[in-house]
């Protein structure tokens, strides 16, 4: 009975997190679609094919944001690969009820091929690559030649590649990943993220030559009681 209750709670949590999938007509889902549109119009000269989503500190909503963005892009008809680049505290496999026995770590250490490791989801056009076993050297793996090869391969197979990454101020992983991606989005939590932390994160990302597309402000409560997600450009 306890196991059944735990599984039911997990499914309920996933439905809450993946609101764009389970409640597509909600106000929050509409905000995710607005973010999607803004991303698509953020670059006139170059199509955005790969994006890293990060935050200043833990528990600010980056993983929920990137998962829902993956859903709304897939709903638009794009083939999307969501990669769990947080090899220190992975969560993507929980969100999509997958195993994490193999994933990004195995591909970067050349134990497995990318397309043999990618997992399909019950959302049409959406695929995920879990983090895999937690390695002792995440930053070194992300900066490796194998990562460059993975990105090239992923772009051949999918229309859009999205990365969930560790927080900027915690480790260097987000800065490394930003170098491989066409765009970077910084998630900030209303009433939680300190302005100094957000500015420091922005400075670190720009110093790493990240193409900072903008910031997503989440957990902002509206007058109607709904929680909205906002997107703001770097300007």
C-alpha positions as CSV (number, residue, x, y, z in Angstrom):
1,X,0.0,0.0,0.0
2,X,2.8,2.4,0.9
3,X,4.5,1.8,-2.5
4,X,1.3,2.4,-4.4
5,X,0.7,5.6,-2.4
6,X,4.2,6.8,-3.2
7,X,3.8,6.1,-6.9
8,X,0.5,7.9,-6.9
9,X,2.1,10.9,-5.2
10,X,5.0,10.9,-7.8
11,X,2.5,10.9,-10.7
12,X,0.6,13.7,-9.1
13,X,3.8,15.8,-8.7
14,X,4.8,15.1,-12.3
15,X,1.4,16.3,-13.5
16,X,1.8,19.5,-11.5
17,X,5.3,20.0,-12.9
18,X,4.4,19.2,-16.5
19,X,1.4,21.6,-16.6
20,X,1.9,22.3,-20.3
21,X,1.2,18.7,-21.0
22,X,-1.5,17.9,-18.5
23,X,-3.3,21.3,-18.4
24,X,-2.5,22.9,-21.7
25,X,-5.3,25.4,-21.5
26,X,-4.1,26.9,-18.2
27,X,-2.8,30.4,-17.9
28,X,0.7,29.1,-17.0
29,X,0.8,26.9,-20.1
30,X,-0.1,30.0,-22.2
31,X,2.9,31.7,-20.6
32,X,5.2,28.9,-21.6
33,X,3.9,29.2,-25.2
34,X,4.6,33.0,-25.0
35,X,8.2,32.2,-23.9
36,X,8.4,29.8,-26.9
37,X,7.3,32.5,-29.3
38,X,9.8,35.0,-27.8
39,X,12.6,32.5,-28.1
40,X,11.8,32.0,-31.8
41,X,11.8,35.7,-32.4
42,X,14.9,36.4,-30.3
43,X,17.4,35.8,-33.1
44,X,16.7,37.1,-36.6
45,X,20.0,36.1,-38.3
46,X,20.4,32.6,-36.7
47,X,17.9,29.9,-35.8
48,X,18.1,28.9,-32.2
49,X,18.6,25.1,-32.2
50,X,20.1,24.5,-28.8
51,X,19.3,26.2,-25.4
52,X,20.6,25.8,-21.9
53,X,18.2,26.7,-19.0
54,X,19.8,27.5,-15.7
55,X,19.4,29.5,-12.5
56,X,21.5,31.3,-10.0
57,X,20.8,28.9,-7.1
58,X,19.0,25.6,-6.5
59,X,15.2,25.4,-6.2
60,X,14.4,28.4,-8.4
61,X,12.4,26.4,-11.0
62,X,14.9,25.8,-13.9
63,X,14.0,22.1,-14.2
64,X,10.3,22.7,-14.3
65,X,10.8,25.5,-16.8
66,X,12.9,23.5,-19.2
67,X,10.6,20.5,-19.0
68,X,7.6,22.6,-19.9
69,X,9.4,24.4,-22.7
70,X,10.3,21.0,-24.1
71,X,6.6,20.1,-24.1
72,X,5.4,23.2,-25.8
73,X,8.0,23.1,-28.5
74,X,7.1,19.4,-29.1
75,X,3.4,20.3,-29.2
76,X,4.3,22.8,-32.0
77,X,5.6,19.8,-34.1
78,X,9.3,20.2,-33.5
79,X,11.3,17.1,-32.6
80,X,12.8,18.0,-29.2
81,X,15.6,16.4,-27.2
82,X,15.7,17.3,-23.5
83,X,19.1,16.5,-22.0
84,X,19.7,16.4,-18.2
85,X,23.0,18.2,-18.0
86,X,22.8,18.4,-14.3
87,X,25.0,15.4,-13.6
88,X,25.3,16.4,-9.9
89,X,21.6,16.4,-9.0
90,X,19.6,15.0,-11.9
91,X,15.8,15.3,-12.0
92,X,14.6,14.8,-15.6
93,X,14.2,11.1,-15.2
94,X,11.9,11.7,-12.2
95,X,9.8,14.2,-14.2
96,X,9.2,11.8,-17.0
97,X,9.1,8.6,-15.0
98,X,12.2,7.1,-16.6
99,X,15.1,5.1,-15.4
100,X,18.5,6.8,-14.9
101,X,20.6,3.7,-15.3
102,X,22.2,5.1,-18.4
103,X,22.3,8.5,-20.1
104,X,24.5,11.5,-20.8
105,X,27.4,10.2,-18.8
106,X,27.5,6.9,-20.8
107,X,27.5,8.8,-24.1
108,X,30.3,11.2,-23.1
109,X,32.4,8.3,-21.9
110,X,31.7,6.5,-25.2
111,X,30.1,3.5,-23.5
112,X,26.9,4.1,-25.5
113,X,25.7,5.8,-28.7
114,X,23.4,8.8,-28.3
115,X,20.4,7.4,-30.2
116,X,20.7,4.1,-28.3
117,X,20.4,6.0,-25.0
118,X,17.7,8.5,-25.8
119,X,14.2,7.7,-24.4
120,X,10.9,8.5,-26.1
121,X,8.1,10.0,-24.0
122,X,4.3,9.8,-24.2
123,X,4.4,13.4,-25.6
124,X,4.7,13.1,-29.3
125,X,8.0,14.5,-30.7
126,X,9.6,14.8,-27.2
127,X,12.6,12.7,-26.3
128,X,14.8,12.8,-23.2
129,X,18.4,11.9,-22.4
130,X,18.7,11.3,-18.6
131,X,22.0,12.2,-16.9
132,X,23.0,8.6,-16.3
133,X,25.3,7.6,-13.4
134,X,26.7,10.5,-11.4
135,X,30.4,10.9,-12.4
136,X,33.3,12.2,-10.3
137,X,34.2,14.8,-12.9
138,X,31.0,16.4,-14.4
139,X,32.7,19.6,-15.6
140,X,35.5,17.8,-17.4
141,X,33.0,15.6,-19.2
142,X,30.9,18.5,-20.3
143,X,34.0,20.3,-21.6
144,X,35.2,17.3,-23.5
145,X,35.5,16.6,-27.2
146,X,32.8,14.0,-26.8
147,X,30.4,16.7,-25.8
148,X,31.0,18.6,-29.0
149,X,30.4,15.5,-31.0
150,X,27.2,14.8,-29.0
151,X,25.9,18.3,-29.8
152,X,26.6,17.9,-33.5
153,X,24.9,14.5,-33.6
154,X,21.9,15.7,-31.6
155,X,21.3,18.6,-34.0
156,X,21.3,16.2,-36.9
157,X,18.6,14.1,-35.3
158,X,16.4,16.7,-33.6
159,X,15.0,20.2,-34.4
160,X,15.8,21.5,-30.9
161,X,18.1,20.5,-28.1
162,X,17.3,21.7,-24.5
163,X,19.6,21.4,-21.5
164,X,18.8,21.4,-17.9
165,X,22.0,22.5,-16.1
166,X,23.2,23.0,-12.6
167,X,22.9,26.5,-11.1
168,X,25.4,29.1,-12.2
169,X,26.7,30.2,-8.8
170,X,27.2,26.6,-7.6
171,X,29.5,25.1,-10.2
172,X,31.0,26.0,-13.6
173,X,28.9,23.5,-15.6
174,X,26.3,26.0,-16.8
175,X,29.1,28.3,-18.2
176,X,30.6,25.3,-20.0
177,X,27.3,24.2,-21.5
178,X,26.5,27.8,-22.6
179,X,29.5,27.6,-24.9
180,X,28.0,24.7,-26.8
181,X,24.5,26.2,-27.1
182,X,22.9,28.8,-29.3
183,X,21.1,30.4,-26.4
184,X,20.9,30.6,-22.6
185,X,17.9,31.3,-20.4
186,X,18.3,32.3,-16.8
187,X,15.4,31.4,-14.4
188,X,14.7,33.6,-11.4
189,X,12.2,33.0,-8.7
190,X,10.0,35.9,-7.6
191,X,10.6,36.8,-4.0
192,X,13.4,34.3,-3.6
193,X,16.2,35.1,-6.1
194,X,18.3,38.0,-4.8
195,X,19.0,40.7,-7.4
196,X,22.7,40.5,-6.6
197,X,22.8,36.7,-7.3
198,X,20.9,37.2,-10.6
199,X,23.3,39.9,-11.8
200,X,26.3,37.9,-10.8
201,X,24.9,34.9,-12.7
202,X,24.4,37.1,-15.8
203,X,28.0,38.4,-15.5
204,X,29.4,34.9,-15.3
205,X,27.4,33.7,-18.3
206,X,28.3,36.7,-20.5
207,X,32.0,36.2,-19.4
208,X,31.6,32.6,-20.8
209,X,30.4,34.1,-24.1
210,X,26.9,32.8,-23.6
211,X,24.2,34.2,-25.8
212,X,21.8,35.2,-23.0
213,X,18.4,35.3,-24.6
214,X,16.7,36.5,-21.5
215,X,15.3,35.6,-18.1
216,X,12.2,33.8,-17.0
217,X,10.5,35.1,-13.8
218,X,8.5,32.4,-12.2
219,X,6.4,32.0,-9.0
220,X,5.0,35.4,-9.6
221,X,1.5,35.4,-8.2
222,X,-1.1,37.3,-10.1
223,X,-4.2,38.9,-8.7
224,X,-6.4,36.1,-9.9
225,X,-4.4,33.6,-7.9
226,X,-2.7,31.9,-10.8
227,X,1.1,31.7,-11.0
228,X,2.5,33.2,-14.1
229,X,5.8,32.7,-15.9
230,X,7.3,35.8,-17.5
231,X,10.0,36.1,-20.1
232,X,12.2,39.2,-20.4
233,X,14.9,39.9,-22.9
234,X,18.5,40.8,-22.0
235,X,17.8,44.4,-23.1
